[in-house]
Amino acid sequence: MNIELKSKILNDKYTEYVYKTFDIQNQEETQTTIPCNLNQIDKFDWNIGVVYGNSGSGKTTILKSLGKLSDIKFNKDKPLISNFDWLEPSEASRLLSGIGLSSVPSWLRPFRLLSNGEQYRAELAYKIGKAKDGDVILIDEYTSVVDRDVAKAMSYALQKYIRKHNKKIVLSSCHYDIMEWLMPDWTYSPQKGGALERGDCRRRNRPNIKLQVSRVEHDTWNIFKNHHYLTEEVNKAGKFFLFTWNDKPVAMNVVMPMPSGYFENGVRASRLVVLPDFQGLGLGIKCSEFIAGIYRNANYRYFTKTVHPALGLQRENSDDWKATAKNGKLQQQENHNNHLMQSWSIKSRPSFCHEYIGKSISGYDDLLLPTAELRYEKNKLVPIEHSFWTFEK
């Protein structure tokens, strides 16, 4: 099947100039033929399809032949999550997290104050959330306006969500670097003669991600502090571990010593943040376990506490983490209102509290050195560069 695009030419002196200069024969109408052989996609089960090719190859036209491209207009004043008002709040939060937009502070910002990457994910979440059962979700110019590493992270998060909820989505793109992260069930390029190519996503895994880790000073926390759901302030006595991917900061883990009298050689994770552009890849739990493994190798006990449901449930279901006595319990906080009386407040949400019992990781003990041993003249911290560490899936 071909799509024929025809249009009459409204002639004037400019079109006459083109005819004379370039010897154009047809001076009455323009015509373009776009091969569109997608009738086979109804004959097999699939979740993700990609129409790809250079600009002007007809990708948008092919998408329009499958259905209507939807427009989105976010309320410029409402918090992002409030724009998903056809869903229950818990459903809206799961949808945003599922698309890889799991930065809670970002949910409370209006759309106009989000980064390009966050805005793009928000739009994806909106279109997916609005789709009815059985609808084919159509996304034009996929990842055209975002950084390429961000596009990879976004693609991996998207395909996980689509497959988990058994939805159908077709994306058009002029980029080829997203294919191994999307793992599409089929691809189609009008430039390749209009042949539908089947994929086998079940036989493939996403590419390995290689992160570089270094110890950094407290000031580096400024990059991450706006993306954590707790207070932005962090004690400078902590150890700050920075993770980068292709020279871009992606995550930070801050570790504090346990209060005196709790455990000998005990530490606790104070902050764990993955920047919004790189959420959805599972980096948070991997960075956490990596640092925990280094501490375990140095004979430390490593404890964590979080109210973030996704991170907490991952630890609940992992053999590398053991629940502590406080896991899942409502914690009491003592508030001294005056010198004569005390009042108690109960937190409304239970915390996920765990100790790391997984494997030790050797070869990174220098990351745990006291700050003074890492400094040199001019009182600057020397980042400890290591060979890339590959996250295994």
Secondary structure as GFF3:
##gff-version 3
##sequence-region A 1 393
A	DSSP	beta_strand	2	8	.	.	.	ID=ss1
A	DSSP	alpha_helix	13	22	.	.	.	ID=ss2
A	DSSP	beta_strand	29	35	.	.	.	ID=ss3
A	DSSP	three_ten_helix	39	43	.	.	.	ID=ss4
A	DSSP	beta_strand	48	52	.	.	.	ID=ss5
A	DSSP	alpha_helix	59	66	.	.	.	ID=ss6
A	DSSP	three_ten_helix	80	83	.	.	.	ID=ss7
A	DSSP	alpha_helix	89	98	.	.	.	ID=ss8
A	DSSP	alpha_helix	104	107	.	.	.	ID=ss9
A	DSSP	three_ten_helix	111	113	.	.	.	ID=ss10
A	DSSP	alpha_helix	116	130	.	.	.	ID=ss11
A	DSSP	beta_strand	136	139	.	.	.	ID=ss12
A	DSSP	alpha_helix	148	164	.	.	.	ID=ss13
A	DSSP	beta_strand	168	173	.	.	.	ID=ss14
A	DSSP	alpha_helix	179	182	.	.	.	ID=ss15
A	DSSP	beta_strand	186	188	.	.	.	ID=ss16
A	DSSP	three_ten_helix	190	192	.	.	.	ID=ss17
A	DSSP	beta_strand	196	198	.	.	.	ID=ss18
A	DSSP	three_ten_helix	201	203	.	.	.	ID=ss19
A	DSSP	beta_strand	209	216	.	.	.	ID=ss20
A	DSSP	three_ten_helix	218	223	.	.	.	ID=ss21
A	DSSP	three_ten_helix	225	227	.	.	.	ID=ss22
A	DSSP	beta_strand	239	245	.	.	.	ID=ss23
A	DSSP	beta_strand	248	257	.	.	.	ID=ss24
A	DSSP	beta_strand	266	274	.	.	.	ID=ss25
A	DSSP	three_ten_helix	276	278	.	.	.	ID=ss26
A	DSSP	alpha_helix	283	297	.	.	.	ID=ss27
A	DSSP	beta_strand	301	306	.	.	.	ID=ss28
A	DSSP	alpha_helix	309	316	.	.	.	ID=ss29
A	DSSP	beta_strand	321	323	.	.	.	ID=ss30
A	DSSP	beta_strand	332	335	.	.	.	ID=ss31
A	DSSP	beta_strand	343	346	.	.	.	ID=ss32
A	DSSP	beta_strand	352	356	.	.	.	ID=ss33
A	DSSP	three_ten_helix	365	368	.	.	.	ID=ss34
A	DSSP	alpha_helix	371	374	.	.	.	ID=ss35
A	DSSP	beta_strand	375	376	.	.	.	ID=ss36
A	DSSP	three_ten_helix	377	379	.	.	.	ID=ss37
A	DSSP	beta_strand	380	381	.	.	.	ID=ss38
A	DSSP	beta_strand	389	391	.	.	.	ID=ss39
###
